[in-house]
Amino acid sequence: MRNAPTIASPAPLRAASALALGAVLTLAQVMPLAAQDAMAQTDRTGEVPQEQSGQPLNADGAASDPSVRPMSFADLAEEVSPAVVNITTTTMVAGRSGPSGAFPEGSPFEEFFRDFNDREDQPRRSSALGSGFVVSADGYVVTNNHVIEGADEIEVEFYTGGSLPAEVIGTDPESDIALLKVDGTDLPFVQFGDSDGSGASVGDWVMAMGNPLGQGFSISAGIISARGRALQGAYDDYIQTDAAINRGNSGGPLFNMEGEVIGVNTAILSPNGGSIGIGFAMSSSVVSSVVDQLQEFGETRRGWLGVHIQAITPDMVGAIAGLDAARGALITAVPEGPAQEAGIEAGDVILSFDGQEVEDDRDLVRLVGGAPIGEAVEVTVLRNGDTRTLPVTLGRRETVEELMPASAQGEGEAENADILGLSLSEITPSTAEEFGLDEGTEGLVVTQIDPASDAAEKGLAPGDIITEAGQQPVTSLSDLQDRVSEARDAGRRSLLMLVRRGGEPRFVALVLGDDDN
C-alpha cells in the first residue's frame, strides 16, 4: 500500500552536498518539494530588474506548434527567466525544551554542559528555500503555501539580481498556493495559460524552472506524462511530468511552449528524495482561480452545495434505474444547506452541474468549488430513472459548518432475517445497546455476514446500518424484502443499498441471487 503523501515545511539550509538531501523516503512516497539543501550566499545589490516594460513575457522565439519537438529551449528560457524568482524564508525556531543530562554537583562536566545547554535553549533563526514567479508588473508573486508557511520573513530574489522583502497576501492550504506581494513597478511577469487547452495534453512538451537543491536558477524540460492526478486534496488537479523537479523547485512555474504557466511545481514521487521523472504541478485551471480570489479577497471563497457524495462503481450501474454508465456523483446524504433547500435527495445521481457534465465525484467537487457563491446554478439529477433539473443557490464552504441530519426515534420488537447473505435485525433498545448505536438510529442492523457472500466481499460488517434499499428508506425487514422483490421483478442484477458505519454513509450494490435466503 502506498504511503499517504504528507506536506512538510521547508527544511533548514545546510551546507550543499550531494549527500545532504534529507531523510530517504520510502518507495513511492509523494513528498513536497520543500528545500533542504543550502545555497551559497550571493551578493545582493538590492536592485530590482527594471528592463522590462510591464508587458507579460512570452516565447517569441519558441516553437509555435507545441506538438513539434523544439530544436532548443534557449529562446523560451531567455524570455521567461526574468519572471522566475527564488524565495528565502526565515523562521524563529524555539530552543530545545525538556530535561537534559544532569551531572553530580562538583563534577568536572557540570560547568561545560551547563554552558552548552544554555546555548541550545536559546531561540535561533532557520532559513529555507523555494521558488516562485511574478504574475503582475506591480509585484504579485505566486508560490507554494508550504514554502512560506510559518515564515517570519520572506525575501524574493530576482533572476537578474537584487531582492525585495515580500508580504503574504493570502494562502490556500487546499491547493497549496500562496500569493505574495513585493513593492515594484514594471516588473517582468508571466501569465497563466489554459491547462486544459492546446499545448497541455499528455505528450506535449513543458519546461520547469526554479531553484533546485538551492543551486540557483535552473531549467529542465520534459513532457506531460499524465493529467488529472490527485494526491491528497479535495481540489487536486495535478499535471504529471517527467521534467526534472527536485527540492527547492516548490512553487516554481511549469511552462508550455508558448511561455505560459500551466502548472505550479509542488510534489514528486521518489524513493530517495531526488527526481526520478515523476513530478506533479498543480494545474493553472485551479491556481489561476485561487490567485484571483486571494488577490481580491485575501482568502478563497469556494462554492458549497451541501451534499455527501461517493463515486459510482461499475457494479452500481445496473442497480440505479436510468443510469447507463459509471458516471456522475452519487449522493449519500443531504444535510441542511443549499442542496436540501433545492430539493436534492439522498440517492440522486448528479449528472451535470451548471451546464457541465459531471464525470465523477472528484469532478463535482472541483466544479462546485469553482462556482460563484450566492448565485443560482442548474443541477441535473437522476432520480428513480427520471432526470430533473433543479436551481441551487450555492453557499460558501469556508463559512459553513457541516450539519448532520437529525435521526428519528423508533421503538419495536426485534425481528431477524437472512437476506442477501446478511443476518439483519430491526433496531430496538437492546440491539442499539449491543452494537453501540446512537439513540434514534433508524434502519436495519447487520448482526452477521455469510463470509462467502457478495456482502462480505463488498466489505460489510456486523454493526453496519442499512437505511435505504433501491433508493427508498427501509425501517423494517418487510421493507427490505419488498425492495429485493421489486428489483428482481424489474430484471435488475443488483440492489443498491445505503449503508452507514460510524455515521458515515456509503452506497453498496449487492448482487441479487435466485433466493433471498
C-alpha positions, -999 to +999 in steps of 0.1 A: +000+000+000+014+034-009+023+057+019+000+087+023+015+118+010+024+145+035+032+182+032+062+193+053+076+227+060+107+237+041+137+223+059+166+245+072+195+254+050+227+235+054+260+230+035+255+219+000+264+183-005+254+155-029+246+135+002+227+162+021+193+156+007+175+149+040+158+117+051+155+090+025+118+084+016+101+050+014+094+038-021+065+056-039+060+082-012+048+115-025+067+144-010+065+182-012+095+199-028+105+218+004+141+230+000+165+212+023+199+220+008+220+251+012+228+276-014+259+297-014+251+332-002+253+356-031+259+393-031+226+412-032+226+446-047+191+454-035+183+465-071+152+453-088+152+444-125+136+472-144+145+464-180+110+452-189+082+474-200+055+460-178+042+436-205+039+399-199+068+378-210+063+354-239+081+329-261+085+348-293+114+326-303+099+293-291+083+267-314+048+279-323+035+244-326+036+227-291+032+193-307+066+196-325+097+189-306+117+221-302+152+222-315+162+242-284+146+257-253+170+286-252+147+312-266+119+302-243+141+302-213+156+336-221+121+351-225+105+339-193+135+336-169+133+372-156+099+365-141+110+334-121+122+341-085+140+324-057+122+326-023+141+326+010+122+323+043+134+329+078+117+315+108+125+318+145+128+283+160+122+278+197+151+264+217+153+229+229+130+222+258+127+193+282+152+176+305+188+174+297+216+154+311+224+161+347+257+156+364+265+154+401+273+188+418+310+194+415+315+172+385+341+185+360+315+182+333+289+202+351+300+237+340+307+226+305+273+211+299+256+239+317+270+264+291+262+240+263+226+236+273+222+274+278+232+279+242+208+251+229+179+266+248+181+299+230+157+306+201+175+306+167+168+316+131+162+289+105+162+296+068+147+276+039+144+279+001+117+277-026+108+291-059+080+313-074+071+335-103+058+371-108+023+374-123+019+412-125+040+442-132+033+456-098+048+427-079+023+399-072+043+366-068+028+330-067+045+302-048+035+271-028+019+276+006+043+250+022+072+272+011+063+302+032+041+286+059+051+298+093+078+321+080+086+353+099+104+369+070+102+363+032+127+375+007+122+374-031+154+372-052+152+381-089+168+363-118+188+394-129+199+403-094+185+422-064+160+411-039+129+426-021+110+417+011+076+402+005+043+402+024+017+374+023-015+385+006-033+352+012-028+314+013-048+284+003-037+251+020-062+232+000-044+238-033-010+245-016-009+280-032+002+313-017+002+348-031+029+373-021+034+410-029+066+430-033+069+467-039+078+472-075+067+487-108+072+475-144+085+441-132+089+413-157+060+389-153+044+359-169+007+349-175-013+318-168-022+296-198-050+272-203-040+239-186-070+222-204-063+237-238-038+233-266-002+225-255-013+209-223-022+174-234-004+142-225+028+141-246+031+179-250+065+195-242+068+215-210+096+233-192+101+236-154+120+264-137+131+271-102+159+268-076+165+230-072+185+220-042+195+256-035+218+257-066+202+288-081+181+294-112+178+263-133+156+249-160+146+213-170+124+201-198+102+171-205+067+161-215+033+159-198+031+123-186-005+122-173-033+146-164-059+148-136-037+133-109-049+135-073-026+133-043-044+142-011-066+173-016-103+176-025-094+201-053-063+183-067-058+185-104-021+178-109-002+176-142+024+148-140+056+155-159+090+138-164+108+172-164+133+170-136+118+185-104+137+185-071+136+200-037+137+238-040+116+237-071+085+241-050+063+270-062+082+273-095+063+275-128+057+248-154+056+264-188+041+253-221+059+261-253+041+294-256+058+307-224+025+304-204+023+290-169+002+258-170+012+245-136+029+252-102+055+226-093+045+211-060+054+175-053+075+145-065+072+107-063+106+094-052+123+065-033+153+086-025+143+122-023+156+131-058+139+133-092+131+100-109+110+116-136+076+117-117+068+152-107+035+170-101+024+205-108-010+219-097-028+229-129-033+265-138-071+259-141-070+256-103-042+280-095-055+310-115-089+309-098-073+307-064-049+335-072-077+358-084-096+352-051-066+357-029-058+389-048-093+403-045-103+390-010-071+378+007-088+344+010-106+318-010-144+318-015-154+284-028-189+273-036-208+249-012-235+226-024-241+208+009-241+171+000-222+139+009-212+121-023-193+090-034-181+076-067-202+053-088-186+020-095-195-003-125-213-028-103-237+000-092-249+009-127-273-020-130-288-011-097-296+025-105-326+029-127-318+050-158-280+050-154-262+037-185-226+040-173-204+047-143-206+085-144-218+113-122-217+116-084-240+096-061-254+115-032-253+096+001-267+123+024-282+158+023-277+178+055-292+213+059-279+235+032-284+247-004-290+212-018-317+203+007-334+236+001-334+230-037-350+195-032-320+173-039-323+140-021-300+111-010-298+085-037-299+111-065-271+110-091-258+144-102-252+142-139-244+178-147-236+210-127-240+245-141-242+231-177-211+209-174-212+171-174-201+155-141-176+127-148-172+115-112-173+127-076-139+145-078-151+163-109-182+176-090-161+188-061-139+209-084-169+223-103-188+233-071-156+248-056-150+269-086-186+282-089-196+316-076-213+317-042-247+333-038-257+327-074-281+301-087-268+273-108-287+245-125-280+209-112-293+179-132-300+148-112-312+113-120-339+101-096-359+068-100-350+066-137-360+102-145-338+133-149-348+166-135-330+200-133-331+219-101-319+255-095-295+257-065-281+288-048-247+279-035-233+288-001-197+294+009-178+264+020-153+282+042-180+297+065-204+267+067-201+240+094-213+207+082-247+197+097-257+161+101-294+153+097-313+145+128-323+109+132-359+099+140-366+078+170-381+043+168-391+015+190-403-020+184-398-058+189-367-071+173-372-092+142-345-111+124-340-124+089-313-135+065-313-116+032-286-115+005-260-131+028-268-107+056-283-115+090-304-085+098-323-072+128-347-044+133-333-018+158-347-020+193-332-006+226-314-040+232-298-042+197-289-005+199-271-012+232-254-043+218-240-025+188-234+008+204-259+027+182-269+062+189-304+068+203-329+073+175-308+053+149-332+041+122-328+012+097-317-024+099-286-035+118-263-062+103-257-088+130-238-115+110-225-119+074-220-150+053-183-150+046-189-164+011-215-137+002-212-107-021-219-086+010-187-099+027-167-092-005-180-056-006-168-050+030-200-050+050-196-058+087-217-065+118-229-032+132-234-016+098-268+001+094-289-003+062-311+028+059-321+026+022-326-001-004-334+006-040-331+043-031-361+040-007-360+041+031-361+008+050-372+007+086-383-029+088-374-063+073-405-063+053-394-031+036-361-047+025-378-078+013-402-057-008-372-038-023-355-071-032-386-085-048-392-053-068-356-053-081-359-089-092-393-082-109-377-053-128-349-076-140-321-059-121-290-079-113-282-060-081-298-039-054-283-005-043-282-001-005-273+029+016-251+017+045-239+037+074-209+029+096-199+052+124-224+078+110-207+079+076-229+069+046-219+049+015-238+031-012-231-006-019-246-026-048-253-062-037-258-089-063-293-105-063-293-142-062-321-166-071-332-168-035-335-143-006-320-168+019 
